[in-house]
Amino acid sequence: MAPERDGRMRLNQFLARCGVASRRAAEEVVREGRVTVNGERVTELAVLVDPERDSVKVDGERVRLPDRRTVFAFYKPKEVVSTLEDPEGRPSLKAFLPRGTKGLFPVGRLDFHSEGLLLLTNDGDLGFRLLHPRFHVPKVYEVKVKGSPAPEALDRLRRGIVLEGRRTLPVEIRRIPSRETRHTWLRVVMMEGRKNQLREMFFRIDHPVIKLKRVAMGPVRLGGLKPGELRPLTPEETRALKEAATTSRPFPAPPARQGSAGGPPEARKGRSPARRKAGAKREGAPPPSPRSRRSSPKPRSPKERRP
């Protein structure tokens, strides 16, 4: 959403640009009554603020627009929460941030037992767009699951399954060659990121996740980063990331369900008998014999009918 012509902007947008949180998370901050504007507590999202004139505070601390917006790539280790603080006292992201950085927040999350690429930024608008399904910024994972899922089970996940009343978007899944004999490594590309979504998806097909690692988000790759390391994005990566987050794309089409012969069932439904016979020949299946077809009996005349 663009600012008003007089320079004002919606409160949640202002908080996001200040790096308080992503725009969606900033809405919750406002609703919780943690924000004041010129000394007045505000809980309505429709409030407009002037960044140059209005005094906006969150939890009593004034927030201002950053001089410049930055994005970092971080390798989140396992057993670290994807928040700046944790009420349970577990290791958090704060311990890994360099001194002098303010307003950074994680773009999305990786669960406590997962590892891999996590973007950190003070640009709330960018964070909002990277996570919104409408922009379809791909997230790439390497997943180790228990056992060896059947192709039919993986096809179910590719097409989407219902989780908590909503169907998941289609995903790409392919096997990664490995020396593993008891378990399977998979590469998964997905456009959305619900809480524990991948773990829940594979649990539904009875192949629970053993290891989960995010290796890319949009054009940004984990690369040679080691657990706990942080690096600023290059100007080229930043431009490519912003471009990926500003272009709305259509939903990817789910993969077609394959039939036994002659292509997908959707394609076979409208074929004429002659075309179905030709398709069967191409697939190597013998056409049905004319003798095997049961013809409907002719109607009998009144004289032939028995009393």
N, C-alpha and C positions, 0 to 999 in steps of 0.2 A: 504494500500500500504506500503510495507516494504521499509526502507531507502536503499540508494545505498550502494554498498560495501565499498566506501570510507567514509561513515558516513553522506553523504549529503542526504537531503530529499526535496521533493517538498515544495514550499513556503506555500501553503494553509495547507498542513499537519503539517508543523512546527508551523504555527499560531494556529492551532487547539490544538496541544499538549501543547502550551503555555497557553491555556485557553482563548485566545482572543475571540473565538466563535467556534461553530461546524465547521466541514470542509466545509460544503456547504455555511454557512454564511461567513466563512473566504474568500471564493472565491469572494464574493461581496465586501468585504473590500479591496481586492487587485484590483479588477476592478475599484473601485471608486478612485484609486490613493492615498490611505491613507497610503501606505506602502513604506518604503525606505530600501534598502539593501546597506550597506556601503556608505550611502549618496546619492545613486541613486534611484530616484522614479521608482517603478516597477508596471506595470499593467498586466503583462503576468503570467499566472498560471504555466507555464512549468519551471520557474526559480527554480534552485536547490540552497539550502543554507546549509552551514556547521554550525551546532549549536555551535560548539566550537570556530570557527574563525570569522564568519560573524556577523556584527552588523545589526540587524533587528529592525526597529522602526515602530510603528503604531501611527499615529497622533503625531509624534515627540517624543514618549516615547518608550524606548528600552524594548523589550520583551525577556524573557528567558524561557527555559524549567523549569517547577516546580521541586522542590526537590522530591516531591511525589504527586501522583494523589489521589484526594479525591472525594467522592460522598456523598451528603446529601439528605435526604428526607425532604420535606417541605410541610406543609399544607397551600396552598395558600387560603387566605380568599376571599370572594366575594368582588367585587369592588376594586381590586388591579390588576394592569397591570403585565403581565408576562415578564417584562423587567427590567433592572437595573435602567433605567432612562426613564422619560416620558416627551416629549416636551410640553404636555398639563398641566403638573403639577399634574397629578393624583398620588395617592399612588403607589409606585413601590416596587420591591423586595429588593432594596438596604437598605430600612429601617429595614429589618428583618435579614440581614446578621450579623454574629458576627464580632467583631473587629479582625483585623489581617488576615482575609481571603481575598485573592487576586486571580483574574483570574477565579472566579466562574461565570458560565452562566447557564441559564435554558435549560433543555433538552426538546425542544418543548414548547408549550404554552397552557394555559387555558385562554379562553376569559374573559373579564372584569367582567362579571356577573356569571362566573362559579367558582367552588371551588374544593379543593381536592389536591391529591398528585401531586407534581411537583418535579422532580429530579434536583439538582444543582450539577455541577461538574466542574473541571478544566481539564478534560480529553476529548479533542475534538474528538479523534477517537472513544471513547466509545459513546459520544453523537451522532455522525454521524450514528453509527451502530444501536443505539436504535431507531432512527427515520426512518431508511431506510426500505421501505416495503419488501425488499428482505429477511430480517432476521426475519420478522413476530414476533416481540416482542409484545405480547398481551397487550392491554390497556383496563382496566375494568372500566365501568361507572355505576353509579346509576342515572337513569333519571326519572323525574316526568313529564309526558306529560298531556296535556289537554284532557279530555274525556277518552274514552275507545276504542283504535284502534281495528279494526276487525282483525281476524286472517289472512285474505287475504292481508290486508295492511301491516302487520308485515312481512309476507312472501316476499312481494316485497322488503322490506328493507334487509331482510336476503340474498336474491339472489344478490342484488346490483342494484342501479339505476344510471342513468346518471346525473352527476353534472358537469356543465361547460365543456361539451364535452367528459368527461371521466367517465367510469363506476366505481362505488365504488367496493371495494373488498367485498366478502361475510362477514357477521357479524353474531354473535350469539345474540339472543334476547330471554329473558324469563321474565315472569311476576314475580314480587315480591309481596308476600301476604301483604296486607295493609288494614287498616280500611277506606281508602279513598273511597268515593262513587261517587264523581264527576270526579276524575282524576285517573291516573294509574301510578304506579311505575314499572320501567323496569330495568333489568340488561343487559347491552350491552357490548359485548366483540368484539373489532375491532383491526385490524392489521395496519391500516394506520391512519393518523391524519391530514386531510386537514383543512384549516381554517374554523371554524364554521361548520364542516361537520355534526355532530350529529344534531345540530339545524336545518340545512338546510334539512336533510333527513326527520325529523319528520314534518317539515313545508310542505314538498311535499305531505304528506298523510293527511294533514289537522288536525294534532294533535301537535301543537307547544309545544316546551319544556318550562316548568315552572321552573324547577330546574335541575341542572346538577352538578354531583360530581364525580370526578375520585377517585377510591378507590384502584387501583393497577396498576403497570406497570411492566410487567414481573413477577419476583419472589418477588418484593418489594411491601409490603402492607402499606396502610395508617395507619392501626392499631389504637392505642390510641392517636395519635397526635391530638392536638386541633388547630383551626385556628390561623395561625401566628407562630406556633412552628416549630422548625428545629432540626434535629438530624442526626449525621453521620451514615452511614450504618455500620452494623456489618461486620467483615471479611467474614462470611458465605454468607451474602446478596451480598456483593461485588463480590465474586467468582461466585455466581449463576447468577448475573446480567451480568457479562462479558461472561459467558458461553452462556447465552441466546442470547447475541449480537454477537456471533462469529459463530453461527451455522445457515447456510442458510437452510430454510425449503420450501417445495413446497407450492403453493397457496392452501388454504383450498377449498375443493369442495363445491359449493353452494348446499343448501338443495334441494332435489328433489321436484318438484311440484306434489302434490297429486291429483289423479283423483277421480272420483265418486265411482268407485268400481274396485276391482281386482288389486289395487296397482297403482304406478305411470304410467302415460300414456306412458313414454318411454319404460317401461317393457312390456306393453300390445301390443305395435305395432307389435312385431314379433311373437305373439302367433297364433297358428293355431285355426280354429273354435272349434275343440274339446277341446283344452286347455282353450279357452275363456269361453266355456260352463261350464267346470269344475271350473274355477275361479269364475264364477257367482254363481254357487251352493255354493261354500265356503263362499262367501260374503252374501249369503242369498237371492240373486235375482233369480227369476224363469228364466229358460232358455227360449229362444224364441220358440214359437210354430211352428212346421213345416208348419201348415196351413197359418201362418202369413207371411211366406216367399213368395215373388213373384217370380215365375219362369218365365224365358223369353219364349215368345210364339214360337211354332214350325214354321219353314218356310212353307208357303203354296205352294202346287204344282201348276204348270201353269194351270192345268185344273180347280183348285178351285179358281183361281184368277178371279175376275170380269173384263169384258172388260172395 
